[in-house]
Every structure is written in structure tokens, then in C-alpha cells.
Amino acid sequence: MVGEADDAAESASLTSKPQEAFVYDLLIKGGHLIDPKNGIDAPMDLAISGGKVAAIDADIPAESANQVADVTGLYVTPGLVDIHTHMYATPGHRNAWAGDNSILPDGFSFRVGVTTMMDTGSAGCRTFEDFRFRVLDRFQTRMFALVNIVGLGMNTNVVEQNVEDMDVEQTAAVAKEHSDIVVGIKTAHFWGPEWVSVDRTQEAAERAGMPSMIDFGYFRKERPYHELVREKLRAGDISTHMYRSSVPWLDGNGRVLPYLHEARERGILFDVGHGGGSFVFRNAVPAVKQGFYPDSISTDLHTGSMNDEMMDMVTTMSKFLAMGMSLQDVIRLSTIRPAEVIGHPELGHLSVGAVADVAVLNQMSGRFGYCDVSGGKLEGDSRLICEMTVKDGRVVYDWNGRMGTDYRELGDQYGIRDVDHIVIPDV
């Protein structure tokens, strides 16, 4: 087990000198680096220059960098990639996206090591431009998005049933217009017995040349889940909320049902999308134990899940540790694999020359309890927390003050004030 929070805090240090004297801007030194894409799982130093990964080696001299963050006892990983979040609120939704209940990306990303988020269909073709202007282009978190097949997006559950607002042509057009950040088409929360929302989502995705993500909504016998993943979805399409209670997972002997293996063999991708109502241990635990892992560990972050059982990305990752998954696999399914799922394999790894998105994680040991959305509890002996996050080579979160200098070394500092002109009145 690597490092306790208190021990890690004692090892914090920083050096800072004139920039021109150094090879690297920032050196993350002393950590245990896990980079699944490159097969690295060992003590390694990581050097950054110009916002990119510049070098990885067992011992990079501290003197070569302008700033040095000592992360001894901690894990260094690629920045986490959460591909199921909701960042856009339009007035009227009775649950998560109403009025001022919007989730602002930077407030929930960097503090848990997430550098990249994807909004999953909060906006449709009629609201996407506003979403981009007010959210996607205004925050430091790297953002991608899916366009909802319903023109008004996730305005209300009732609105999401409006078949007349499922405009295939316009949805595909908006997706292509914003293809720098749009990576697919989404449907969610559909009540009806017919396949219309899935069919139109698939048609729009095909026209846009993109995959789809399907939140199967309300399960109906007329459109069974096994038909969705065995017949309706194409290779590269994503079925989210994979461990929700209404997904048929196990046979009478507790074995994962064959249709799920068949779907995976067809190239269907499975996303966790924990959320406030879409994750139960009674499905997840046996699936994980039998090796049916997700393709992406994700949160389904919204106001109904952020303070409930889901909490955040590192808590969701910790649940998979408690279920017996290795740390290396948990990191893989939270970095490079979801980056590949959304078609951005340039992210989620720490190859030399790659963007310097980094999460520094502490795996604490102890006794920890985790809940699912039905009140089920699972105990584990470890929990992940984020100690530092680097985005594009810049430290954006520093839980233990590693980038600070002992205040006693700074001397008297008055900023722009002139101490000689400060008048202290008699009392």
C-alpha cells in the first residue's frame, strides 16, 4: 500500500528558480507511476515542459526542473477521464438539471484527478449552441459532449418522450457542426414500448459518422435489453448504466448471462454511469469477479448523485477496488480505455510528447464502506483520494500544498503596498 495522507504531507517540497536555467518546467518526483497504455507500473519520475510530457525515468535530477513536486509514497497516473457527466441545466427539470442546479465542471473535476469530462446528452440540437457558449467553452476542464436525440435535451422526463422533437437530420447536423467536441448521439429515459428513440439515435449517429450512447430508460417487455445489445447497437456504440438493477445479469447459478458476452464480442461497449439510481452491487460484484469489467468507469455526475452514494470519480473507482479489481485495471478503465471509447486516444496516457494531464493519487488503507443506489453496502480496505492534479502541464489542484514555499522563507511581503507609507493610527 502506498502512502498515508499524513505521511505524504510530510514529504512535500518545492524548488523554484529562474526559468532559463532549467530543462523542464515541472518535475513530479518520487512517485509510483501507473500508465497502462505504456505498460508502466514502477517508481518513475515524470518531467513536463511546454504543457507536454517531456521525460520519464527512474531518477530525473531535481536540479533540471524549475519546479519540483515531491510525491513520494503516492501514485502518479494519467489524468482521469470521466465520460458520463451532466453539466447543463435547462429550466424545468424536476430532478437534476433544473435552474441553478447545474454542475460546473471545474468544481468537480480537478479535486478528484479528473482532467477530461464528457457531458452525455444534457443538450439537444435546439439547446446545444447555448450549452457550448455557457459551459463547454468557459471552463478549464477538457470537455466533450454527446447531442441528445431530443431537441430540448434533458429538460424534463416528459420532454424526453416527445417523438416529434427527435429530429434525426438536425441532430446529425449539429453534431457535425460541433465535431471538435461532439463525439456521439445520446438517448435516455424513454418510457414507450417502441424502439423509436433508439432507432432515431442510431440513424442520427450513422449520419454524423459517430457512435451512440444508449441509456435504455424504462425497461419494457416489448423492447428487451438483450435485443438492444445483441441486435440494435453497432460495434463502438455504448450501453451505459451497465450495472443498474433492471439489467438481467445472472442465470440461476449466478453466472453472467451469455448474451452479455455475445454483445461484447460484437464490439458493444459497456459504461458504468453510476449516478443516483443506476448501480447495484448485486450485479456489479459477481460480474467483476467473473471478469466482466466495464469499458469505462464513470460517475453520471449530477446534483442527484454528487452527495449521494456515488459522490465522485475516485469514490467510484474505489468501489471497484473493493470488488477485487486491481489498481492497475481501475486506472486503465478510468484513463486510456474511456479515452479510446470516445475516440480520443491521444488522452489518458503519459507517453513522451502527450499532453501533460496527470493525477497524483493516494491509496489510503483502513476500513471503508461503500454504498450502491439501493442501500446495499460493501466494505473495503482501501480508498483513493486525489492529492494533486496537473492539466496541460499546470498544477490546478494541490491538496497538500506541495507547490507552496514555507512562509518563513518568504520574508516580509507586502505586494504592491509600500510599507514606508503605511500609517498605523493610535488606538
N, C-alpha and C positions, 0 to 999 in steps of 0.2 A: 504494500500500500504506500502510495507516495504522498507524504506531507500532510500535516495538520495545519489548519489556518493560522494558529498561533505561532507554530514553528516557522511557517513560511513568511510571516510578517517580519520575524527577526532577521531574515536573510536579505531583506530588501536593500537595494543600493542603487546609486545613480552616479555616473560621472558625466560631466558636460564641459566641453572645451570648444575653442573656435572651430567652426565647421571645416575650414580649408585644410586643417591638419589631419583629416581622417579619411579613411577609405569608405566607411559605412556611416549611414545616418543613425541607425539604431541596431543594437545587438541584444538579442534575447538569449541570455546565457545561463547555463546550468540546469536547464530543464530536460525532461524526458520527452522526446519528440515522437508523435504518432502521426504518420502521414500515409494512410492506407494506399493511395494511388501509387506511391513510390516504394511501398513495402518497407517503410522505415518505422521501427519500433525500438528506439535506443536513446541513450543520452546523447544529445546533439545541441550545438549552438546554432542559432539562426540569425543571419545578418541581413539587414534591409537597407536599400538605397533607392532613392527616387520613387518610392512607393511600391517597389518590386522586391521580391526575394532575390538577394544578391549572392548568398553563400550559405551552405550548410556543412558543418564539420564538427568533429568531436571536440575541438578546442580552438575557437577563434579568439585571438588575443583581445582583451578588453581595450587595449590602447588603440585599436584600429577603428573604434567607433566613437562618434560624437556623444551618443547616449548609450548607457548600458543598463538594462533591467535584469537584475539577478532574480531568476525564478527557480532557484534550487529547490528540489522537492516537489515540483509541480509538473503537470503535463502540458506540453505545447502541441496544439493541433491546428489544422486549418480553421478559419472562421466558420462557424456553424451556419448551415443553410436550412431554413425553415420554410418549406414550400406549401404550408397551409395556414394562412392567417387572414384576418379581415380588418382592413384599415379604413374603410369608407362607410360613413353613416349618412343615410338619407332620411329625412324626417318621416316618421310614421311607423317604423318597425316596432312591433310590440315587445321585442326581445333585445337583441344585441346591437343593432345598428341604428338606434333611434336618436335623433337630435344630437346632443352634445356627448353621447356615449361612444363617440369614435375612439378607436385605438390609434394613438400617434406612434409611428414606427420606432423612433429613436428612444422613446421612453420604455420600450420593452425588448429591445434588441441587444444593444451593446452590453448591458449589465448581466446578460446571460451568455455572452460569447457569440451571439448571432450577428453576422455581418450582412447576410443576404436573406430577404424575405420575399415570399410571393403571396399576393392577395388572390384569393380563389373565388373570383366571380362576384365580388360585392357590387360591382357596377356592370350595367349592360350597355348596349350600343347607344342608348339615349342619355346616359349619365357618365360615360367613360371619360369624355373630354374634361368635364368638371372634376372628376376624380383625379385625373392626371395633373391638372393645374393646381388643385388644392392640397394634394397629398404626394403623389408619386415623385414629382419634381422638386419637392420642397424639403426633403429630409436627407440626412447623411446615410442612413441605411440604404444599401443597394436593393432596389425594388424591381420586381417583375409582377405580372398580373395575368389573370385569365378574364376573358369577357363572358359575362353571363348571357345565356341564350335569351333570357327575358330582358326586354329593352330597358326597363326600370331597375333591373338588377334585384338585389336582395332588399327591396323596400319594405315589403311585408310578406308573410307566408301566403296571404291571399293573392297578392300581386304575382307571386311566382307560379300561380296556377293559370295565368292568363295566356292561353294558347295563341290568342290573336296578337300578343306582343312578342311572340317568338319568331322574329324576323331573321331568317337564315341569311339572306343576301346582305342585309345591313350589318348584321353581326360579323360576318366574314370580312366585310369591307373595313369596319372599324379595327378589327384585329390586324389586318394587313397594313392599315394606315399607321398603326402604333406598334409595328412589329419589332421595334427596338426594345420594347419592354413587354409586349404581349407574347405569351408563349403557348396559348391554347384557349379552348372554349369550355365553359362550365355549365352544368345544370344541377339544381339542388331542390330538395324539399317538395318534390311533385307528389300530389295526392292521388291523381287519377289512375284508373286501371289500365290505361293505354300506354303505349311506348312513345307518345308524341314528343315529349321533352327530350328523351334520349335520342330519338331519330333526328330531330332538328339540330340538336347539338352536334351529332355526328356529321350531318350534312354541312353545317357551317364550318366545322373543323376541317373537313375534307376540302372545302372551297378555299379555306385560308391556308391549307397546307400545314396544319398544326395538329397536335394531339388534343384529346378531350380529357376532362376530369369529370367523373360522374359521382355525385352524392346521390345515392339511389332513393333518397327521400323516404316516403312511406311505403313499406313493403305490401304488395298485393299479390294474391294467388294468381291473378291474370298475367302478371309480369314478374316471374320468379327471378331471384338474384342469380341463380345458376345460369339462366338464359342470358342475362346481361353479360357475364364474364366469359361465357363459352361461345356466344353467338353474336352479340351486338357490338362489343368492343373490338377494336383493331389492335394489333401489336403496337405498343408505345402509348396506348391510352391508359388512364389511371383510374382505378377504383379506390375511392377514399373512404374513410371510416371503416377500415377493414375489420377491426375487432369489435364493432358495435354488436349489441346483444341480439339484434334481429338477423344477423348474417348466420346462415347454417354452416357450422364449422366441423362438428364432430359426429361420427357414427356411434352406434350403440356400444362400441368397445373403446370409445374415447380417442379414436384415430381421426386425423384430419381427412375430410371427405375428398374423394378422388377428383371431383370437378374443380377444386381449387388448384390442385397440381396441374390438371389439364389446362386451366386458364393461364397459369404461369408459363407453361410450355408454349402456349400460343403467343407469349410476349406481353400479356397483360401485366401492368404494374400495380402494386398494392401500396397504398399510403395509409399511415396511421390516422392522422386527423383526429387526435384525442378529443378535444373540445369539451363541452359541458354535458354531452349526452351520447358519446359515440365510442366508448372504450370500456370493456369489461374484462376483468382478469380471467373469468371462466372460459373465455375464448382465447385470450392472448397467451396465457400461461401454457396450456397444452400445445398450442401452435408453435410457440418459441421452443419448447422442449423437444418438439419433433422436427425442428429445423426450418419451419415455415416462417421465415423472417420477413419483415416489411422491406420494400424497396426504399422507403423514406420514413424516417421518424419525424413526425411533425406535430404541431400543437393544436391547430384550429383555434388560434388565439382570438378571443373576442371578450366583450365585457361580461359575458355569462360564464367564462371559463378561467379568466385570468386570476381570480381569487378563490376559485373553487378547486375541485380535485386535480385539475390539470396543472395550474399555476404557471409554468413556464417551460422553456425548452430543456434546461438542464434537469428539471424535475422529471419530465417525461423520459429523458434519456436514462435517468437513474432508475426508473421503473423497469427498464429492460435489463439493467444490471441485476436488479433484484430477482428478475425472472430467470437469470442464469446466463444471459448473453455476455460475451467477453467485452471488455472495454474497447478492444480494437474494432470489433464489429459494430459496437454502438457508435464509435466515432465515424466509421465508414458510412453507416447509414444516416449520419447527420451532417456529412460533408460532401465527399465526392459523389456518392451514389445519388442523392437528391439533385445535385448539380447536373448530373447526367440525365436524370429523369426529365428535367425541364429544358434540356437541350443546351446547357451552358457548362460543358466540361472544362472550360478554362478556369472555372472556380472550384473551390472545395479541395485544393491541394496546395502544397508548398514547394513545387518544383522551382528551380532557379529560373528566374525570369517571369514567374507567375505573379499576379497581384498579391501584395503582402497583406492578406486578411488572416489574422491569427487570433486564436482563443487560447488563453492560459487557464487551465482548469486544475482545481484541487479536488482530489478524490478523498473525501473525509471518511474515516472509519468510525463505526459506532453502531447504534441501534436506531433505525429509521423506519417510519411507517408511511406507506403509500396507499392512496385510495383510488378506486375506479369510480365511474359515474353512477353506479348503482349502490354505493355504500360498501362495496367489498374492499377489504384491506389485505395488503401484502407487506410483510416486513422484510427489510434487507439490512445488510451490514455495511453499506457504503452509500455515499451521496455525493454527487458532483455539484460544485459551485464554481462560479467564474471569478477569477482574481484579476484578469486583465484582458482587454480586447484591443486589437490593432486593426484598423480599417484603412486600406490604401497606404500602409506604412506609417500611419499616425496613431498614437495611443488615444483611444476615445473613451476608455473606461479603465480605472486604476483603483481597484477596491482597497488595496493595502498601501497605497501611496508610494509605490516603487519609483515613480518618476519625480518625486519630490527631493528636496535637499534639507537636511537638518537645519531647522530655522536658526540655530545658534551660529551656523557658519555664514549666514547671510549678512550679518552686521545690521546697522541701522538703515532701514529702508523707508523712505517717505514718498516714493513715487515722484509725481510732478510737483509735490509741495516743497517749498523752500523752508527748511527748519528755522533759519535765521529770522524769518518773518512771522513765525507763529507766536501769537500773543496769548498767554495764559492769564486770564483775569483773576484778580484777587477774589477769594471767597469770603 
